[in-house]
Structures are given as structure tokens and as C-alpha cells.
Amino acid sequence: FDAATLGRMCSDFPAEDVFEGTPPVSDLRSRRYSLVVKYEAVTPEAQSRLHALQLPEREPGKGEGYIPIRLVCREKLKASDRLCLAFDALAVSHDLAHVPHVGKLVHGRDRRSVTVHLDPWLKKARQRISDIRKYESPSAPPALILNRHCSECEFQLRCRNLAAEQDDLSLLANLSEKEWKQQHGKGIFTVTQLSYTFRPRKRSKRSDPQTFGLLPAKGT
């Protein structure tokens, strides 16, 4: 994350109102600090290093106390940024004794701040956590699907090599996850199998030169 942005955020508060790291839970619940940066949240289900927790002067939405803040370098925000912010909220909810319903994303060169109402994203984050827990057993590995987020994962090369060995459909960059599932439902699991489903287009009579008298008819 952007250390310069964190530094600027910290400079907006008196030094005694800022804590860097993970203060005692009692300090969070008593709202001792206005800003906490680089907070480590650990629960049985989630672990996250939050960029910041801020105690707003006036609550921008539901809930009480600190709201999570996530820094994003990109100019344009994505749905995954909001989902990650919701994950941060769930991770820190045990320490705060409540789930934040509002968070902030600070993004781009101009460090624009966007308030995010987290309720719909909290639901999606909980579903993702539930899906991940299904694969905690080594005997039930998750399905291999290459996607746009692979570049952020340390196992990117391993998964791509495995997908290449299996000739997996997700090697096709333009194939969406929905289409991937549809093909699996038809019993098609590899690029080679999918290639057998393609048929050449029938030649249109309009494209036949004889139709337009450009060539003599056969037998003349």
C-alpha cells in the first residue's frame, strides 16, 4: 500500500491520537485513538492486515466506532476492492465487538476517498469465506479456474502449469466463469474437447460467384 498516503492521513491528527500497529482490544473498544494504521486482525475464520481504522467525528452510516479504510493505487475502483474492504470489516469485527457497516476506499493519484456501504458486500464476503472453508480438507481441492486475479496470487505459475497439463478450459482468456460452468455441465472439460464442438459455417449461396453470374454455370 501507499506509505505516503498513510503518512498524510496520520498528519491530520495529533500524534497522541494515532497508533501504528495493533493496540490492545480494550483501547479499540474505548475509542482511545482517532486513527490506527497497519492493524493486524486475526479470527478463527479470517486474517487481515488493515491499512487503517478511523474513528469518524460523525458516523457516515450504520454502526458505531471505527470504520475500515483500504488504500488502492489504481485510479478506477473494482468490485474486488469493495469485497476486500468488506473482508477487512469482518476480520476486525471480533475486536471491535461489532461489524462495521461503512468503510472507505482511498484511491488514485489524487487520493480520492469513496464511502462504501458494506451490507451487500458483507454478504458476499461471508459467502466467499464459506466457499473457502469447504476446501479446507486436502481431499477436496477447489476447482482450478484461471482468472484476472491470478496475477496477485503467489501460486499463479503453479496453477497455470497445472491448467496447461490438464488442457483446462480456463486457459481460454475470453471464456467467462459462467461459460466455464456451462461447458462443464455439458461434460466438456478441456480445450481439445471444446474444439470438437465447432463446425465450419455453411457456405452462403449469396457468396457463390455463380449466383451473381460472375462465373459460367457448370456444363456450359
C-alpha positions as CSV (number, residue, x, y, z in Angstrom):
1,F,0.0,0.0,0.0
2,D,0.9,3.7,-0.3
3,A,3.1,4.7,2.7
4,A,2.8,8.4,1.6
5,T,-0.9,8.3,1.8
6,L,-0.8,6.7,5.3
7,G,1.7,9.4,6.3
8,R,-0.7,12.1,5.1
9,M,-3.6,10.5,7.0
10,C,-1.6,10.4,10.2
11,S,-0.6,14.1,9.8
12,D,-4.3,15.1,10.0
13,F,-4.4,14.0,13.7
14,P,-2.3,14.9,16.8
15,A,0.5,12.4,17.4
16,E,-1.1,11.1,20.6
17,D,-4.3,10.2,18.7
18,V,-2.5,7.9,16.2
19,F,-1.4,4.4,16.8
20,E,0.7,2.3,14.4
21,G,0.3,-1.4,14.8
22,T,-2.2,-3.4,16.8
23,P,-3.2,-1.8,20.1
24,P,-4.9,-3.7,22.9
25,V,-8.6,-4.5,22.1
26,S,-9.6,-2.5,25.2
27,D,-8.1,0.6,23.5
28,L,-10.2,0.0,20.4
29,R,-13.4,-0.5,22.3
30,S,-12.8,2.6,24.4
31,R,-12.0,4.5,21.2
32,R,-8.7,5.7,22.6
33,Y,-7.2,6.6,19.2
34,S,-8.7,8.6,16.3
35,L,-6.6,6.6,13.8
36,V,-5.0,3.2,13.8
37,V,-2.8,2.2,10.9
38,K,-1.3,-1.2,9.9
39,Y,-3.7,-3.1,12.2
40,E,-3.4,-6.9,12.3
41,A,-6.8,-8.6,12.7
42,V,-6.9,-12.3,13.4
43,T,-10.0,-14.5,13.9
44,P,-10.6,-18.3,13.5
45,E,-12.1,-17.6,10.1
46,A,-10.1,-14.6,8.8
47,Q,-6.8,-12.8,9.0
48,S,-6.2,-9.4,7.5
49,R,-3.7,-6.5,7.8
50,L,-5.9,-3.5,7.6
51,H,-4.4,-0.3,6.1
52,A,-6.3,1.8,8.6
53,L,-9.1,2.1,11.1
54,Q,-10.6,5.6,11.6
55,L,-12.9,6.9,14.2
56,P,-15.0,9.5,12.3
57,E,-16.3,12.6,14.0
58,R,-19.7,11.9,12.7
59,E,-20.8,8.4,11.7
60,P,-21.4,8.3,7.9
61,G,-23.7,5.3,8.2
62,K,-24.9,2.5,10.4
63,G,-22.7,1.1,13.2
64,E,-20.6,2.6,15.8
65,G,-16.9,3.2,16.3
66,Y,-14.1,2.6,13.9
67,I,-14.5,2.1,10.1
68,P,-12.0,0.2,8.0
69,I,-10.0,2.1,5.3
70,R,-8.3,0.4,2.4
71,L,-5.8,2.1,0.1
72,V,-5.9,1.3,-3.7
73,C,-3.3,2.6,-6.1
74,R,-5.5,2.3,-9.2
75,E,-7.4,5.3,-10.5
76,K,-10.6,3.2,-11.1
77,L,-12.0,1.1,-8.4
78,K,-13.2,-2.5,-8.9
79,A,-15.8,-4.7,-7.3
80,S,-13.0,-6.7,-5.8
81,D,-11.8,-3.6,-3.8
82,R,-15.2,-3.3,-2.2
83,L,-15.2,-7.0,-1.4
84,C,-11.8,-6.8,0.2
85,L,-12.9,-3.9,2.3
86,A,-15.9,-6.0,3.5
87,F,-13.5,-8.8,4.3
88,D,-11.4,-6.3,6.4
89,A,-14.6,-5.3,8.2
90,L,-15.4,-9.0,9.1
91,A,-11.8,-9.6,10.2
92,V,-11.8,-6.8,12.6
93,S,-15.4,-7.2,13.8
94,H,-14.4,-9.6,16.7
95,D,-12.0,-7.0,18.2
96,L,-14.5,-4.1,17.7
97,A,-17.4,-6.1,19.1
98,H,-19.5,-5.1,16.1
99,V,-19.4,-5.3,12.3
100,P,-18.7,-2.0,10.6
101,H,-21.4,-1.3,8.0
102,V,-19.5,1.5,6.4
103,G,-15.9,1.7,5.1
104,K,-13.7,3.9,2.9
105,L,-11.6,3.4,-0.1
106,V,-8.8,5.9,-0.8
107,H,-7.6,5.5,-4.4
108,G,-5.7,7.1,-7.3
109,R,-3.1,9.7,-7.6
110,D,-5.3,12.3,-6.1
111,R,-6.1,10.1,-3.1
112,R,-9.9,10.4,-3.6
113,S,-12.0,9.0,-0.8
114,V,-15.1,6.9,-1.5
115,T,-17.5,5.9,1.2
116,V,-18.7,2.3,0.8
117,H,-21.9,1.0,2.4
118,L,-20.8,-2.6,3.2
119,D,-24.0,-4.5,3.9
120,P,-24.3,-6.1,0.4
121,W,-20.6,-6.7,0.3
122,L,-20.5,-8.3,3.7
123,K,-23.0,-10.9,2.5
124,K,-20.7,-11.7,-0.5
125,A,-17.6,-11.8,1.7
126,R,-19.3,-14.3,4.1
127,Q,-20.3,-16.5,1.1
128,R,-16.7,-16.4,-0.1
129,I,-15.4,-17.5,3.3
130,S,-18.0,-20.3,3.4
131,D,-16.9,-21.4,0.0
132,I,-13.2,-21.4,1.0
133,R,-13.9,-23.5,4.2
134,K,-15.4,-26.2,2.0
135,Y,-11.9,-26.9,0.7
136,E,-10.0,-26.9,4.0
137,S,-9.8,-30.7,3.6
138,P,-6.8,-31.8,1.4
139,S,-9.1,-34.4,-0.1
140,A,-11.3,-31.7,-1.6
141,P,-9.2,-29.2,-3.6
142,P,-11.0,-26.3,-5.2
143,A,-11.8,-26.3,-8.9
144,L,-8.9,-24.9,-11.0
145,I,-10.1,-21.7,-12.7
146,L,-7.6,-19.1,-14.1
147,N,-9.0,-15.6,-13.8
148,R,-7.9,-11.9,-13.9
149,H,-6.9,-12.1,-10.2
150,C,-4.2,-14.7,-10.8
151,S,-1.6,-12.1,-11.2
152,E,-2.0,-11.2,-7.5
153,C,-1.5,-14.7,-6.3
154,E,1.8,-16.3,-5.3
155,F,0.6,-19.6,-6.8
156,Q,0.0,-18.2,-10.3
157,L,2.8,-20.1,-12.1
158,R,1.8,-23.4,-10.4
159,C,-1.8,-23.1,-11.3
160,R,-1.1,-22.1,-14.9
161,N,1.3,-25.1,-15.3
162,L,-1.4,-27.4,-13.9
163,A,-4.0,-25.9,-16.2
164,A,-1.7,-26.5,-19.1
165,E,-1.2,-30.1,-18.2
166,Q,-4.9,-30.6,-17.9
167,D,-5.7,-28.6,-21.0
168,D,-8.2,-26.8,-18.8
169,L,-10.9,-24.6,-20.4
170,S,-9.9,-21.6,-18.2
171,L,-6.7,-21.3,-20.4
172,L,-9.1,-19.5,-22.8
173,A,-8.8,-15.9,-21.6
174,N,-12.1,-14.9,-23.1
175,L,-14.1,-17.7,-21.5
176,S,-16.0,-16.3,-18.5
177,E,-16.5,-18.4,-15.3
178,K,-20.2,-18.7,-16.2
179,E,-19.4,-20.1,-19.6
180,W,-16.8,-22.4,-17.9
181,K,-19.5,-23.8,-15.7
182,Q,-21.9,-24.2,-18.6
183,Q,-19.4,-26.2,-20.6
184,H,-18.7,-28.4,-17.5
185,G,-22.4,-29.1,-17.3
186,K,-22.2,-30.4,-20.8
187,G,-19.3,-32.7,-20.0
188,I,-16.7,-30.5,-21.7
189,F,-13.6,-30.0,-19.5
190,T,-10.7,-29.4,-21.9
191,V,-9.8,-27.0,-24.7
192,T,-9.5,-30.0,-27.1
193,Q,-13.0,-31.3,-26.2
194,L,-14.4,-27.8,-26.8
195,S,-12.7,-27.6,-30.2
196,Y,-14.6,-30.7,-31.4
197,T,-17.9,-28.8,-30.9
198,F,-17.0,-26.2,-33.5
199,R,-18.3,-26.7,-37.0
200,P,-17.5,-24.6,-40.1
201,R,-20.2,-22.2,-41.2
202,K,-22.3,-23.3,-44.1
203,R,-21.4,-21.6,-47.3
204,S,-24.0,-19.0,-48.2
205,K,-25.5,-19.1,-51.6
206,R,-25.1,-15.3,-51.8
207,S,-21.3,-15.8,-51.6
208,D,-21.3,-18.2,-54.6
209,P,-20.0,-16.3,-57.7
210,Q,-22.3,-18.3,-59.9
211,T,-25.3,-16.8,-58.1
212,F,-24.3,-13.4,-59.4
213,G,-23.3,-14.6,-62.9
214,L,-19.7,-14.0,-62.3
215,L,-18.7,-17.5,-63.4
216,P,-20.3,-19.6,-66.2
217,A,-22.6,-22.3,-64.9
218,K,-21.3,-25.8,-64.8
219,G,-21.7,-27.8,-68.1
220,T,-21.7,-24.7,-70.3
